[in-house]
Amino acid sequence: MSTEEQPEKKKRKPNPALMKPVQPDELLAVIVGSDPIPRSEITKKLWDYIKGKDLQDPNKRTNILADDALKAVFGGKECVTMFEMTKLVSQHILPAK
C-alpha cells in the first residue's frame, strides 16, 4: 500500500474542559500566577518551576522535592510523586470567575 492510499489520520481535538480557564488559589498562585489560566498551562508552569529550581529527585526523577512554596501546595509533604502532584494541585484549582 503506497502512502497515497493510506486513510487520513484524524487530528486529535483538544479537550475543551482542559482549555477552559480556571482560577488558582492563593497558595498555587505563588507558583503559577493569580490570573485565570487553563489547566494545561498550570501544569506547564508547575513543571517550568520544578525544573527551573532543580526540584526533581536526581535518583528517582518521578519524585518532586518540595521547596517552601510547593510544600504549601502539597499539604506540607516534602516529597511527592509526579502522579500524586496532579491530585494535590487539583485541590488548589477553583472555577474561574
C-alpha positions as CSV (number, residue, x, y, z in Angstrom):
1,M,0.0,0.0,0.0
2,S,1.6,3.3,-1.0
3,T,1.4,6.4,1.1
4,E,-1.2,7.9,-1.2
5,E,-3.6,5.1,-0.4
6,Q,-3.4,5.3,3.3
7,P,-6.5,6.7,5.0
8,E,-6.2,10.2,6.6
9,K,-5.4,10.2,10.3
10,K,-7.9,12.1,12.3
11,K,-6.4,15.1,14.1
12,R,-6.9,14.8,17.8
13,K,-9.1,17.6,19.2
14,P,-8.1,19.2,22.4
15,N,-10.4,18.5,25.4
16,P,-12.5,21.7,25.9
17,A,-12.5,21.1,29.7
18,L,-8.7,21.4,29.8
19,M,-8.8,24.6,27.7
20,K,-11.3,26.3,30.0
21,P,-9.6,28.9,32.3
22,V,-9.6,28.0,36.0
23,Q,-8.6,30.1,39.0
24,P,-5.5,29.1,41.0
25,D,-6.0,29.6,44.8
26,E,-3.6,31.9,46.7
27,L,-1.1,29.0,47.5
28,L,-0.9,27.9,43.9
29,A,-0.8,31.5,42.6
30,V,2.6,31.9,44.3
31,I,4.0,29.5,41.7
32,V,1.8,29.9,38.6
33,G,0.4,33.4,38.9
34,S,-3.0,34.7,40.0
35,D,-4.7,35.1,36.6
36,P,-7.2,32.5,35.4
37,I,-5.5,30.1,33.0
38,P,-6.2,26.7,31.5
39,R,-5.2,23.5,33.5
40,S,-2.7,22.6,30.8
41,E,-1.0,26.0,31.3
42,I,-0.9,25.4,35.1
43,T,0.8,22.1,34.6
44,K,3.3,23.6,32.2
45,K,4.1,26.4,34.6
46,L,4.5,24.0,37.5
47,W,7.0,21.9,35.5
48,D,8.9,25.1,34.5
49,Y,9.1,26.0,38.2
50,I,10.2,22.5,39.2
51,K,12.8,22.2,36.5
52,G,14.0,25.8,37.0
53,K,14.7,25.2,40.6
54,D,16.0,21.6,40.1
55,L,13.4,20.1,42.4
56,Q,13.3,16.6,40.8
57,D,14.9,13.9,42.8
58,P,18.2,13.1,41.0
59,N,17.9,9.4,41.9
60,K,14.2,9.0,41.0
61,R,13.1,11.6,38.5
62,T,9.4,10.8,39.1
63,N,9.7,12.3,42.6
64,I,9.4,16.0,43.3
65,L,11.3,17.5,46.2
66,A,9.2,20.4,47.5
67,D,10.6,23.8,48.4
68,D,8.5,26.1,50.8
69,A,6.1,27.2,48.0
70,L,5.4,23.7,46.8
71,K,5.1,22.3,50.4
72,A,2.1,24.7,50.9
73,V,0.5,23.3,47.7
74,F,1.4,19.7,48.6
75,G,-0.1,19.8,52.1
76,G,3.2,20.0,53.9
77,K,4.7,17.0,52.2
78,E,8.4,17.3,51.4
79,C,8.4,14.7,48.5
80,V,5.6,13.6,46.2
81,T,5.5,11.6,43.0
82,M,4.5,13.4,39.8
83,F,1.2,11.4,39.8
84,E,0.5,12.4,43.4
85,M,1.3,16.0,42.5
86,T,-1.5,16.2,40.0
87,K,-4.1,15.1,42.6
88,L,-2.7,17.6,45.2
89,V,-2.6,20.5,42.7
90,S,-6.3,19.9,41.7
91,Q,-7.3,20.8,45.3
92,H,-6.0,24.3,44.6
93,I,-7.8,25.0,41.4
94,L,-11.1,26.9,41.6
95,P,-13.6,27.6,38.8
96,A,-12.8,30.9,37.0
97,K,-14.9,33.8,38.0
